[in-house]
Amino acid sequence: MEEQLDRIENKIDKLDDRVNRIDITLARLTTTVEVHERRSTTLEAQVKPLEEHMSMIHGTLKFITLVALVLGIIATIKGLF
């Protein structure tokens, strides 16, 4: 009976060691995620002005394309007559 209790106690000790290692790993991963989160937030803040600038550039290019299309149509119509 005492031998069985010793075996159970050993198994419980092993499980406790595993849980402790998992806790340590979890703490490390939590720190890593926090660092990643801060870096991501910083990078997103830096990208925001670039996105706004690119949106403005795309709008300008669309306008230039439309003007070129209209001028091309006018030139074609003038060339036909």
Secondary structure by P-SEA (a helix, b strand, c coil): caaaaaaaaaaaaaaaaaaaaaaaaaaaaaaaaaaaaaaaaaaaaaaaaaaaaaaaaaaaaaaaaaaaaaaaaaaaaaaac
